[in-house]
Amino acid sequence: PFGPGNPPIVLASRGLSLRSCTELGRAGEHLLLVVENQEGTEQKVIWWQGAGWPLPQGRFDLAYVARASSFKGERSLRLEWIGAQSSAESAITIAEVPAVAVVDYRREPHPLPVLKQLQTQGDIQIWCEGKSQKEIGGHSCDEISPAKALAVWTIPPGPSEFRFVLNKAAPSIVYLFGIDPGLATVNEFLTYLAGMVKYALSRKGGQVSAYALAAATAHREATVRLGLLGLHKKGYITILEDGPDVVQLAAGSGQETDDHADLIAQLRFLLEETASYRRYFRTVDANLLVNPQ
């Protein structure tokens, strides 16, 4: 099913091979891949937060979503990576990976004093996004660097973002706090996003960073881009360029388009997906979160 009230269609192509891979984003957190089918036709695919994940070897089947994109005034098709699997069965090699120590503070009634105490112990980074970032003084996803200890203050928006940060920090110990950053509903998210967009239009010439907005809202970059498109369809803004790093905005026409409701339904789906993961994050065994089997 597709159309209003349904998520975007997930498509699949079989028997592909990987031709090239380029890092995107300020921290190289995204990947731009060129894939080729068995007839020799090539296609670019963007993998949001794909850095750190293993790339497919040999022939593989790819699941993806197709969206319209505008970059430097040119309208084009953008394919977004969802998942992949090997096209042919192959032998599985199991490697021993050292387990990361986990300390669980998710049910701590007074987490802030605990965090402050941890900060006095030396080499520790705090991953914190959303409204509480200024108060805590932590780092966003793209600012994380290798450290002995990692404190996860706000709940990640999804498993890919969490795994990306764990791979980037490569800690020997992880402290889980798991504070819910909010902005879980469409109205809350769009209202907050519209406020940041208004500031960008008046102070920054309408230029925004998609990954900076993702950190400020504590949501996935794909959710932010869909939210910007929702504001565009509502007539609040005009998206002039939708680049991989920077999005150029201008004042909107004030006219809502006919497919605005459909886009809001897609945005609601992404927000609910994040909310579902955050509920899971709060209740699942802490060791399984950091050291999945």
Backbone as CSV, one residue per row, in Angstrom:
resi,resn,N_x,N_y,N_z,CA_x,CA_y,CA_z,C_x,C_y,C_z
1,PRO,0.838,-1.219,0.000,0.000,0.000,0.000,0.863,1.256,0.000
2,PHE,0.382,2.285,-0.676,1.113,3.545,-0.696,0.099,4.681,-0.785
3,GLY,0.611,5.923,-0.709,-0.280,7.065,-0.698,-0.477,7.580,0.712
4,PRO,-1.430,8.515,0.915,-1.641,9.115,2.229,-1.850,8.074,3.311
5,GLY,-1.151,8.257,4.447,-1.297,7.364,5.586,-0.409,6.152,5.557
6,ASN,0.421,6.001,4.524,1.292,4.845,4.417,2.747,5.274,4.282
7,PRO,3.682,4.426,4.728,5.102,4.748,4.562,5.495,4.668,3.096
8,PRO,6.652,5.253,2.721,7.097,5.183,1.325,7.376,3.746,0.911
9,ILE,7.232,3.464,-0.373,7.460,2.122,-0.879,8.940,1.760,-0.759
10,VAL,9.201,0.557,-0.271,10.558,0.027,-0.256,10.710,-0.877,-1.479
11,LEU,11.689,-0.539,-2.327,11.953,-1.287,-3.546,13.165,-2.186,-3.348
12,ALA,13.343,-3.152,-4.234,14.483,-4.056,-4.149,15.044,-4.328,-5.532
13,SER,16.357,-4.394,-5.621,17.060,-4.796,-6.838,18.012,-5.929,-6.475
14,ARG,18.093,-6.936,-7.350,18.879,-8.137,-7.041,20.131,-8.228,-7.916
15,GLY,21.101,-8.934,-7.397,22.314,-9.222,-8.160,23.172,-8.016,-8.463
16,LEU,23.274,-7.083,-7.521,24.085,-5.882,-7.720,25.521,-6.113,-7.276
17,SER,26.407,-5.250,-7.725,27.783,-5.245,-7.238,28.167,-3.811,-6.900
18,LEU,29.075,-3.641,-5.944,29.509,-2.323,-5.492,30.684,-1.858,-6.337
19,ARG,30.531,-0.686,-6.979,31.592,-0.140,-7.830,32.491,0.833,-7.080
20,SER,31.904,1.690,-6.223,32.709,2.664,-5.485,31.959,3.109,-4.238
21,CYS,32.698,3.700,-3.318,32.120,4.183,-2.055,32.837,5.462,-1.653
22,THR,32.073,6.527,-1.388,32.627,7.825,-0.998,31.967,8.288,0.287
23,GLU,32.766,8.780,1.224,32.227,9.293,2.484,31.653,10.688,2.285
24,LEU,30.530,10.957,2.957,29.884,12.271,2.927,29.670,12.748,4.356
25,GLY,29.398,14.046,4.507,29.154,14.598,5.831,30.439,15.118,6.452
26,ARG,30.285,15.974,7.442,31.446,16.603,8.065,32.368,15.584,8.719
27,ALA,31.772,14.518,9.262,32.574,13.484,9.920,32.659,12.216,9.090
28,GLY,32.223,12.293,7.830,32.238,11.108,6.993,31.263,10.043,7.452
29,GLU,30.158,10.480,8.071,29.222,9.521,8.656,28.266,8.891,7.647
30,HIS,28.139,9.514,6.477,27.265,8.974,5.429,28.111,8.406,4.294
31,LEU,27.506,7.541,3.503,28.212,6.938,2.380,27.434,7.166,1.092
32,LEU,28.147,7.515,0.027,27.569,7.574,-1.307,28.160,6.422,-2.103
33,LEU,27.310,5.453,-2.451,27.768,4.257,-3.124,27.294,4.237,-4.568
34,VAL,28.121,3.728,-5.436,27.731,3.487,-6.820,27.591,1.982,-6.984
35,VAL,26.385,1.531,-7.340,26.126,0.108,-7.517,25.844,-0.163,-8.991
36,GLU,26.072,-1.393,-9.392,25.905,-1.770,-10.793,25.139,-3.079,-10.877
37,ASN,24.158,-3.148,-11.785,23.437,-4.404,-11.960,24.166,-5.287,-12.977
38,GLN,23.619,-6.458,-13.252,24.303,-7.421,-14.110,24.322,-7.000,-15.577
39,GLU,23.506,-5.993,-15.931,23.515,-5.465,-17.299,24.507,-4.315,-17.458
40,GLY,25.177,-3.920,-16.364,26.175,-2.858,-16.428,25.647,-1.466,-16.167
41,THR,24.371,-1.343,-15.764,23.798,-0.030,-15.458,24.190,0.384,-14.042
42,GLU,24.729,1.600,-13.905,25.168,2.097,-12.604,24.147,3.056,-12.007
43,GLN,24.117,3.111,-10.678,23.193,3.998,-9.970,23.810,4.407,-8.634
44,LYS,23.663,5.685,-8.289,24.149,6.161,-6.997,23.098,5.893,-5.919
45,VAL,23.569,5.502,-4.727,22.697,5.241,-3.582,23.340,5.890,-2.366
46,ILE,22.572,6.645,-1.593,23.108,7.251,-0.376,22.694,6.415,0.828
47,TRP,23.648,6.194,1.714,23.424,5.386,2.931,23.644,6.313,4.124
48,TRP,22.528,6.818,4.681,22.616,7.705,5.843,23.192,6.931,7.030
49,GLN,24.171,7.521,7.717,24.835,6.923,8.869,25.400,5.545,8.531
50,GLY,25.869,5.373,7.302,26.377,4.069,6.892,27.820,3.803,7.270
51,ALA,28.556,4.853,7.682,29.971,4.667,8.024,30.114,3.698,9.188
52,GLY,31.080,2.801,9.077,31.332,1.836,10.143,30.633,0.509,9.952
53,TRP,29.653,0.468,9.052,28.964,-0.790,8.777,29.683,-1.520,7.652
54,PRO,29.710,-2.863,7.692,30.403,-3.612,6.636,29.724,-3.447,5.282
55,LEU,30.532,-3.293,4.241,30.010,-3.164,2.887,29.819,-4.555,2.278
56,PRO,28.840,-4.707,1.396,28.601,-6.024,0.794,29.761,-6.462,-0.092
57,GLN,30.008,-7.766,-0.091,31.048,-8.346,-0.920,30.393,-9.209,-1.998
58,GLY,30.876,-9.124,-3.224,30.301,-9.911,-4.302,28.921,-9.394,-4.681
59,ARG,28.120,-10.258,-5.283,26.765,-9.886,-5.678,25.855,-9.802,-4.455
60,PHE,24.980,-8.773,-4.427,24.073,-8.614,-3.292,22.730,-8.067,-3.760
61,ASP,21.717,-8.247,-2.919,20.382,-7.711,-3.158,20.202,-6.480,-2.279
62,LEU,19.640,-5.417,-2.835,19.535,-4.137,-2.130,18.084,-3.711,-1.977
63,ALA,17.708,-3.314,-0.757,16.409,-2.691,-0.493,16.633,-1.192,-0.326
64,TYR,15.779,-0.370,-0.946,16.000,1.072,-0.933,14.676,1.820,-1.106
65,VAL,14.715,3.116,-0.800,13.582,4.016,-0.995,13.991,5.062,-2.021
66,ALA,13.101,5.390,-2.936,13.368,6.405,-3.958,12.653,7.704,-3.582
67,ARG,13.392,8.808,-3.597,12.816,10.123,-3.290,13.262,11.132,-4.342
68,ALA,12.476,12.190,-4.501,12.864,13.295,-5.374,13.830,14.197,-4.621
69,SER,14.818,14.723,-5.332,15.815,15.597,-4.729,16.096,16.763,-5.657
70,SER,16.465,17.917,-5.058,16.830,19.093,-5.847,18.176,19.596,-5.360
71,PHE,19.164,19.608,-6.246,20.501,20.060,-5.886,21.023,20.980,-6.983
72,LYS,21.397,22.210,-6.590,21.876,23.222,-7.523,20.865,23.472,-8.648
73,GLY,19.584,23.455,-8.265,18.525,23.772,-9.208,18.115,22.631,-10.105
74,GLU,18.763,21.467,-9.972,18.448,20.328,-10.826,17.636,19.298,-10.052
75,ARG,16.503,18.913,-10.626,15.633,17.909,-10.034,16.167,16.527,-10.394
76,SER,16.282,15.639,-9.430,16.832,14.319,-9.702,16.201,13.284,-8.785
77,LEU,16.535,12.037,-9.029,16.063,10.919,-8.219,17.146,10.545,-7.222
78,ARG,16.782,10.398,-5.939,17.743,9.993,-4.919,17.295,8.668,-4.319
79,LEU,18.180,7.687,-4.372,17.911,6.391,-3.766,18.581,6.334,-2.399
80,GLU,17.834,5.890,-1.389,18.347,5.820,-0.020,18.414,4.365,0.428
81,TRP,19.592,3.972,0.865,19.885,2.595,1.298,19.034,2.216,2.503
82,ILE,18.382,1.060,2.435,17.630,0.513,3.571,18.337,-0.705,4.153
83,GLY,18.733,-1.651,3.292,19.417,-2.848,3.761,19.874,-3.691,2.586
84,ALA,20.779,-4.632,2.854,21.307,-5.483,1.792,21.588,-6.866,2.338
85,GLN,21.574,-7.841,1.429,21.947,-9.208,1.777,22.671,-9.830,0.591
86,SER,23.471,-10.840,0.882,24.214,-11.509,-0.171,23.269,-12.218,-1.127
87,SER,23.557,-12.127,-2.436,22.723,-12.795,-3.424,22.927,-14.302,-3.423
88,ALA,24.113,-14.743,-3.041,24.420,-16.171,-3.024,24.911,-16.566,-1.643
89,GLU,24.603,-17.787,-1.259,25.059,-18.273,0.032,26.578,-18.428,0.013
90,SER,27.199,-18.065,1.091,28.643,-18.203,1.208,28.991,-18.624,2.621
91,ALA,30.190,-19.095,2.801,30.620,-19.535,4.127,30.668,-18.343,5.077
92,ILE,30.281,-18.570,6.308,30.267,-17.520,7.325,31.478,-17.676,8.221
93,THR,32.225,-16.593,8.361,33.382,-16.592,9.246,33.027,-15.860,10.529
94,ILE,33.217,-16.517,11.646,32.893,-15.926,12.941,34.177,-15.455,13.594
95,ALA,34.236,-14.183,13.901,35.422,-13.604,14.531,35.107,-13.223,15.967
96,GLU,36.054,-13.417,16.840,35.894,-13.032,18.231,36.124,-11.526,18.374
97,VAL,35.133,-10.833,18.899,35.227,-9.393,19.110,35.193,-9.121,20.613
98,PRO,36.185,-8.396,21.141,36.192,-8.131,22.579,34.931,-7.395,23.017
99,ALA,34.333,-7.866,24.088,33.122,-7.229,24.604,33.465,-5.899,25.268
100,VAL,32.549,-4.948,25.119,32.692,-3.646,25.761,31.976,-3.693,27.110
101,ALA,32.625,-3.214,28.146,31.996,-3.170,29.471,30.851,-2.171,29.467
102,VAL,29.764,-2.491,30.157,28.574,-1.642,30.160,28.148,-1.371,31.602
103,VAL,27.908,-0.093,31.905,27.361,0.306,33.200,26.010,0.955,32.944
104,ASP,24.968,0.428,33.578,23.593,0.833,33.270,23.060,1.824,34.300
105,TYR,22.842,3.067,33.844,22.250,4.104,34.695,20.873,4.525,34.164
106,ARG,20.248,3.696,33.333,18.986,4.093,32.702,17.859,4.298,33.716
107,ARG,17.938,3.678,34.857,16.892,3.829,35.877,17.373,4.650,37.081
108,GLU,18.477,5.328,36.919,19.013,6.182,37.974,18.092,7.393,38.168
109,PRO,17.549,7.597,39.400,16.605,8.711,39.609,17.247,10.086,39.518
110,HIS,18.549,10.201,39.766,19.248,11.495,39.711,20.491,11.325,38.821
111,PRO,20.292,11.283,37.511,21.409,10.957,36.613,22.458,12.055,36.450
112,LEU,22.062,13.331,36.566,23.010,14.411,36.291,24.196,14.422,37.253
113,PRO,23.997,14.291,38.578,25.174,14.233,39.470,26.093,13.046,39.151
114,VAL,25.496,11.930,38.724,26.312,10.763,38.363,27.176,11.086,37.156
115,LEU,26.584,11.755,36.165,27.333,12.129,34.963,28.462,13.100,35.309
116,LYS,28.166,14.078,36.145,29.189,15.052,36.532,30.365,14.361,37.235
117,GLN,30.065,13.359,38.043,31.119,12.627,38.728,31.978,11.852,37.731
118,LEU,31.345,11.267,36.727,32.083,10.532,35.705,33.022,11.454,34.926
119,GLN,32.594,12.689,34.721,33.408,13.649,33.965,34.726,13.970,34.653
120,THR,34.783,13.765,35.959,36.015,14.055,36.702,37.028,12.918,36.614
121,GLN,36.622,11.810,35.981,37.478,10.619,35.994,38.402,10.511,34.787
122,GLY,38.408,11.517,33.913,39.391,11.489,32.829,38.807,11.315,31.453
123,ASP,39.364,10.368,30.707,39.080,10.219,29.280,37.685,9.659,29.033
124,ILE,36.709,10.556,29.002,35.327,10.151,28.756,34.668,11.171,27.828
125,GLN,33.906,10.681,26.881,33.118,11.544,26.010,31.638,11.326,26.301
126,ILE,30.875,12.415,26.156,29.434,12.345,26.385,28.725,12.554,25.063
127,TRP,27.931,11.595,24.685,27.098,11.735,23.491,25.740,12.253,23.935
128,CYS,25.449,13.475,23.530,24.214,14.138,23.957,23.705,14.995,22.812
129,GLU,22.437,14.823,22.450,21.857,15.610,21.368,20.504,16.159,21.798
130,GLY,19.987,17.105,21.027,18.689,17.695,21.341,18.804,18.896,22.264
131,LYS,17.711,19.194,22.938,17.626,20.409,23.748,18.585,20.420,24.930
132,SER,18.968,19.251,25.439,19.802,19.197,26.645,21.294,19.310,26.349
133,GLN,21.671,19.457,25.071,23.086,19.458,24.724,23.837,20.623,25.369
134,LYS,23.248,21.799,25.378,23.919,22.960,25.976,24.098,22.774,27.477
135,GLU,23.087,22.214,28.134,23.165,22.016,29.586,24.231,20.991,29.953
136,ILE,24.292,19.906,29.183,25.210,18.820,29.506,26.620,19.107,29.001
137,GLY,26.727,19.789,27.859,28.037,20.065,27.283,28.623,18.863,26.563
138,GLY,27.754,18.013,26.016,28.223,16.818,25.326,28.472,17.056,23.854
139,HIS,28.767,15.972,23.155,29.080,16.023,21.726,27.933,15.418,20.923
140,SER,27.741,15.945,19.712,26.776,15.358,18.798,27.421,14.178,18.082
141,CYS,26.628,13.497,17.283,27.075,12.281,16.605,28.345,12.506,15.790
142,ASP,28.395,13.576,15.004,29.540,13.800,14.120,30.756,14.349,14.849
143,GLU,30.605,14.731,16.132,31.720,15.286,16.905,32.443,14.231,17.744
144,ILE,31.907,13.029,17.792,32.499,11.979,18.617,33.846,11.551,18.031
145,SER,34.808,11.326,18.926,36.125,10.841,18.526,36.521,9.697,19.470
146,PRO,37.581,8.947,19.170,37.967,7.816,20.024,38.200,8.225,21.471
147,ALA,37.698,7.407,22.386,37.841,7.678,23.818,37.725,6.364,24.589
148,LYS,38.349,6.325,25.740,38.313,5.119,26.572,36.914,4.838,27.073
149,ALA,36.168,5.904,27.413,34.822,5.739,27.961,33.843,6.626,27.194
150,LEU,32.630,6.109,27.028,31.571,6.848,26.343,30.319,6.836,27.208
151,ALA,29.781,8.021,27.493,28.510,8.143,28.205,27.418,8.485,27.206
152,VAL,26.397,7.654,27.120,25.272,7.879,26.206,24.157,8.539,27.009
153,TRP,24.050,9.871,26.876,23.093,10.617,27.688,21.681,10.543,27.098
154,THR,21.512,10.990,25.858,20.201,10.922,25.221,20.065,9.618,24.438
155,ILE,18.843,9.116,24.340,18.615,7.872,23.613,18.832,8.118,22.124
156,PRO,19.601,7.270,21.457,19.822,7.440,20.018,18.507,7.349,19.246
157,PRO,18.450,7.967,18.064,17.221,7.893,17.269,17.030,6.563,16.561
158,GLY,18.092,5.752,16.488,17.966,4.469,15.813,19.212,3.631,16.011
159,PRO,19.155,2.340,15.683,20.309,1.460,15.881,21.503,1.806,15.011
160,SER,21.276,2.325,13.791,22.397,2.682,12.920,23.221,3.816,13.515
161,GLU,22.536,4.825,14.048,23.226,5.961,14.665,24.000,5.501,15.908
162,PHE,23.397,4.605,16.682,24.056,4.106,17.887,25.310,3.316,17.522
163,ARG,25.195,2.430,16.525,26.348,1.624,16.122,27.441,2.508,15.515
164,PHE,27.058,3.554,14.767,28.040,4.466,14.188,28.864,5.137,15.281
165,VAL,28.208,5.610,16.332,28.913,6.287,17.420,29.799,5.309,18.188
166,LEU,29.299,4.094,18.423,30.115,3.101,19.123,31.372,2.762,18.324
167,ASN,31.221,2.606,17.018,32.382,2.306,16.175,33.362,3.472,16.136
168,LYS,32.820,4.688,16.140,33.668,5.877,16.052,34.428,6.124,17.354
169,ALA,33.753,5.940,18.485,34.390,6.171,19.785,35.286,5.004,20.183
170,ALA,34.899,3.782,19.778,35.649,2.564,20.127,36.003,2.524,21.611
171,PRO,35.017,2.693,22.502,35.322,2.739,23.934,35.532,1.332,24.507
172,SER,36.183,1.276,25.643,36.289,0.010,26.362,35.180,-0.118,27.401
173,ILE,34.544,1.021,27.730,33.416,1.003,28.667,32.371,2.027,28.226
174,VAL,31.096,1.655,28.328,29.981,2.525,27.950,29.064,2.696,29.149
175,TYR,28.719,3.951,29.436,27.758,4.274,30.495,26.440,4.658,29.828
176,LEU,25.398,3.908,30.095,24.103,4.160,29.488,23.211,4.941,30.440
177,PHE,22.768,6.129,29.987,21.795,6.914,30.743,20.429,6.853,30.043
178,GLY,20.396,7.177,28.775,19.158,7.013,28.017,18.064,7.992,28.383
179,ILE,18.367,9.310,28.337,17.365,10.339,28.580,16.587,10.578,27.276
180,ASP,15.266,10.570,27.372,14.433,10.793,26.185,14.498,12.274,25.797
181,PRO,14.933,12.594,24.571,15.072,14.003,24.178,13.774,14.657,23.733
182,GLY,12.676,13.899,23.652,11.380,14.486,23.288,11.231,14.712,21.796
183,LEU,10.368,15.674,21.436,10.039,15.989,20.032,9.576,14.732,19.302
184,ALA,8.664,13.999,19.933,8.260,12.703,19.403,7.073,12.781,18.448
185,THR,6.281,13.852,18.514,5.111,13.954,17.641,5.409,14.856,16.449
186,VAL,4.584,14.740,15.428,4.768,15.550,14.224,4.709,17.037,14.559
187,ASN,3.725,17.449,15.347,3.572,18.874,15.675,4.769,19.399,16.459
188,GLU,5.217,18.639,17.471,6.369,19.063,18.264,7.616,19.182,17.392
189,PHE,7.835,18.172,16.581,9.035,18.141,15.746,9.037,19.277,14.735
190,LEU,7.915,19.450,14.014,7.868,20.488,12.976,7.920,21.888,13.571
191,THR,7.303,22.088,14.725,7.344,23.401,15.372,8.771,23.773,15.752
192,TYR,9.496,22.818,16.331,10.888,23.066,16.727,11.773,23.271,15.499
193,LEU,11.557,22.436,14.481,12.335,22.557,13.244,12.057,23.886,12.554
194,ALA,10.784,24.313,12.551,10.418,25.587,11.930,11.102,26.760,12.633
195,GLY,11.274,26.662,13.952,11.960,27.714,14.696,13.417,27.844,14.274
196,MET,14.091,26.709,14.086,15.486,26.747,13.646,15.594,27.230,12.203
197,VAL,14.629,26.858,11.384,14.615,27.314,9.994,14.409,28.821,9.932
198,LYS,13.521,29.335,10.763,13.265,30.780,10.804,14.543,31.540,11.156
199,TYR,15.301,31.006,12.114,16.571,31.623,12.498,17.555,31.597,11.329
200,ALA,17.605,30.464,10.615,18.519,30.341,9.478,18.165,31.304,8.359
201,LEU,16.870,31.512,8.142,16.440,32.430,7.092,16.805,33.873,7.426
202,SER,16.721,34.230,8.706,16.964,35.628,9.092,18.434,35.924,9.384
203,ARG,19.211,34.899,9.805,20.583,35.148,10.240,21.653,34.477,9.378
204,LYS,21.297,33.433,8.635,22.308,32.667,7.918,22.036,32.560,6.420
205,GLY,21.220,33.462,5.913,20.938,33.452,4.493,20.193,32.222,4.016
206,GLY,19.532,31.541,4.939,18.739,30.374,4.572,19.540,29.097,4.423
207,GLN,20.807,29.113,4.788,21.640,27.915,4.648,21.628,27.116,5.950
208,VAL,21.290,25.829,5.847,21.251,24.971,7.028,22.050,23.702,6.757
209,SER,22.520,23.115,7.823,23.217,21.832,7.761,22.251,20.747,8.222
210,ALA,22.038,19.748,7.382,21.099,18.683,7.734,21.574,17.912,8.956
211,TYR,22.887,17.637,9.047,23.362,16.874,10.207,23.346,17.723,11.484
212,ALA,23.517,19.046,11.370,23.418,19.905,12.555,21.970,19.964,13.052
213,LEU,21.019,20.012,12.130,19.611,19.992,12.517,19.247,18.648,13.147
214,ALA,19.842,17.564,12.641,19.592,16.250,13.220,20.083,16.198,14.661
215,ALA,21.268,16.762,14.916,21.799,16.791,16.279,20.951,17.681,17.181
216,ALA,20.482,18.809,16.652,19.690,19.750,17.454,18.320,19.188,17.823
217,THR,17.773,18.330,16.950,16.462,17.730,17.229,16.572,16.344,17.838
218,ALA,17.782,15.765,17.845,18.020,14.391,18.315,17.230,13.385,17.490
219,HIS,17.180,13.625,16.189,16.506,12.700,15.280,17.434,12.334,14.138
220,ARG,17.029,11.361,13.351,17.817,10.928,12.204,17.838,12.018,11.131
221,GLU,18.906,12.023,10.348,19.013,13.017,9.288,17.901,12.835,8.256
222,ALA,17.528,11.578,7.986,16.441,11.328,7.039,15.138,11.954,7.528
223,THR,14.910,11.932,8.847,13.710,12.539,9.425,13.742,14.050,9.263
224,VAL,14.914,14.652,9.486,15.066,16.102,9.328,14.803,16.515,7.885
225,ARG,15.370,15.774,6.935,15.180,16.124,5.526,13.712,16.000,5.132
226,LEU,13.032,14.995,5.656,11.608,14.846,5.366,10.816,15.964,6.038
227,GLY,11.252,16.388,7.244,10.604,17.507,7.916,10.761,18.802,7.143
228,LEU,11.950,19.050,6.587,12.162,20.232,5.752,11.276,20.185,4.511
229,LEU,11.159,18.997,3.934,10.294,18.850,2.762,8.837,19.094,3.139
230,GLY,8.457,18.675,4.367,7.105,18.940,4.843,6.835,20.428,4.985
231,LEU,7.803,21.178,5.516,7.655,22.635,5.625,7.612,23.285,4.240
232,HIS,8.349,22.673,3.300,8.324,23.153,1.913,6.941,22.934,1.297
233,LYS,6.386,21.734,1.484,5.072,21.415,0.923,3.966,22.253,1.575
234,LYS,4.192,22.629,2.823,3.209,23.459,3.530,3.277,24.917,3.089
235,GLY,4.330,25.283,2.349,4.489,26.653,1.885,5.231,27.552,2.841
236,TYR,5.772,26.951,3.939,6.482,27.751,4.936,7.863,28.151,4.419
237,ILE,8.535,27.245,3.683,9.856,27.521,3.120,9.892,27.018,1.672
238,THR,10.939,27.398,0.962,11.229,26.853,-0.355,12.616,26.220,-0.305
239,ILE,12.722,24.967,-0.713,14.024,24.302,-0.764,14.639,24.586,-2.134
240,LEU,15.700,25.387,-2.131,16.368,25.741,-3.383,17.371,24.681,-3.801
241,GLU,18.132,24.178,-2.837,19.109,23.126,-3.096,19.077,22.129,-1.949
242,ASP,19.072,20.856,-2.287,19.054,19.788,-1.288,20.319,18.972,-1.457
243,GLY,21.434,19.499,-0.952,22.721,18.837,-1.105,22.978,17.839,-0.001
244,PRO,24.015,17.010,-0.128,24.321,16.008,0.887,24.769,16.605,2.220
245,ASP,25.366,17.786,2.194,25.835,18.428,3.421,25.023,19.669,3.795
246,VAL,24.717,20.486,2.795,24.049,21.766,3.056,22.743,21.835,2.277
247,VAL,21.718,22.371,2.933,20.427,22.607,2.296,20.215,24.113,2.235
248,GLN,19.926,24.634,1.061,19.697,26.070,0.879,18.200,26.345,0.851
249,LEU,17.749,27.216,1.753,16.331,27.516,1.895,16.038,28.969,1.556
250,ALA,14.789,29.231,1.233,14.291,30.591,1.035,12.880,30.651,1.593
251,ALA,12.330,31.864,1.663,10.964,32.020,2.162,9.990,31.254,1.275
252,GLY,8.940,30.729,1.893,7.967,29.932,1.156,6.900,30.769,0.482
253,SER,6.087,30.088,-0.310,5.023,30.757,-1.058,3.770,30.972,-0.211
254,GLY,3.673,30.261,0.906,2.473,30.347,1.726,1.346,29.457,1.233
255,GLN,1.577,28.731,0.151,0.559,27.862,-0.432,0.885,26.403,-0.134
256,GLU,-0.060,25.711,0.440,0.124,24.296,0.757,-0.172,23.443,-0.469
257,THR,0.678,22.464,-0.743,0.480,21.597,-1.909,-0.476,20.452,-1.571
258,ASP,-0.990,19.821,-2.621,-1.985,18.761,-2.440,-1.419,17.525,-1.752
259,ASP,-0.121,17.268,-1.946,0.468,16.050,-1.377,1.096,16.280,-0.006
260,HIS,0.768,17.414,0.634,1.315,17.709,1.955,0.907,16.654,2.968
261,ALA,-0.341,16.205,2.934,-0.832,15.216,3.901,-0.087,13.896,3.763
262,ASP,0.221,13.523,2.532,0.961,12.291,2.286,2.344,12.362,2.915
263,LEU,3.003,13.507,2.781,4.337,13.685,3.330,4.315,13.646,4.858
264,ILE,3.295,14.251,5.450,3.168,14.236,6.902,2.988,12.808,7.400
265,ALA,2.278,11.998,6.650,2.104,10.592,7.019,3.449,9.866,7.011
266,GLN,4.292,10.162,6.021,5.624,9.554,5.959,6.482,10.016,7.142
267,LEU,6.382,11.310,7.482,7.132,11.844,8.616,6.673,11.200,9.912
268,ARG,5.381,11.026,10.063,4.849,10.387,11.264,5.392,8.966,11.405
269,PHE,5.513,8.267,10.282,6.049,6.912,10.301,7.490,6.909,10.827
270,LEU,8.337,7.834,10.343,9.725,7.883,10.795,9.813,8.240,12.276
271,LEU,8.989,9.178,12.724,8.991,9.564,14.136,8.535,8.405,15.020
272,GLU,7.538,7.674,14.581,7.055,6.523,15.353,8.092,5.406,15.372
273,GLU,8.837,5.279,14.280,9.901,4.283,14.235,10.976,4.609,15.271
274,THR,11.345,5.887,15.362,12.316,6.315,16.372,11.762,6.135,17.774
275,ALA,10.496,6.491,17.985,9.878,6.331,19.299,9.866,4.864,19.715
276,SER,9.612,3.979,18.769,9.615,2.549,19.056,11.001,2.078,19.470
277,TYR,12.030,2.551,18.750,13.392,2.161,19.119,13.754,2.701,20.494
278,ARG,13.316,3.904,20.812,13.648,4.487,22.113,12.958,3.737,23.256
279,ARG,11.758,3.242,23.024,11.117,2.398,24.042,11.902,1.108,24.239
280,TYR,12.346,0.545,23.135,13.166,-0.669,23.191,14.469,-0.395,23.934
281,PHE,15.102,0.725,23.651,16.377,1.095,24.268,16.251,1.171,25.787
282,ARG,15.124,1.651,26.269,14.942,1.835,27.712,14.749,0.517,28.460
283,THR,14.324,-0.530,27.758,13.931,-1.755,28.460,14.801,-2.976,28.163
284,VAL,15.485,-3.003,27.024,16.251,-4.179,26.654,17.492,-4.313,27.543
285,ASP,18.021,-5.527,27.627,19.235,-5.781,28.399,20.350,-4.866,27.925
286,ALA,20.993,-4.175,28.856,22.002,-3.175,28.515,23.172,-3.779,27.751
287,ASN,23.599,-4.955,28.124,24.734,-5.574,27.436,24.412,-5.905,25.993
288,LEU,23.154,-6.312,25.713,22.751,-6.614,24.349,22.731,-5.372,23.464
289,LEU,22.453,-4.219,24.065,22.491,-2.980,23.300,23.883,-2.688,22.766
290,VAL,24.869,-2.858,23.602,26.239,-2.489,23.250,26.982,-3.641,22.597
291,ASN,26.703,-4.862,23.034,27.380,-6.055,22.508,26.351,-7.011,21.930
292,PRO,25.742,-6.667,20.776,24.729,-7.541,20.207,25.329,-8.882,19.806
293,GLN,24.559,-9.935,19.997,25.042,-11.280,19.670,24.930,-11.553,18.171
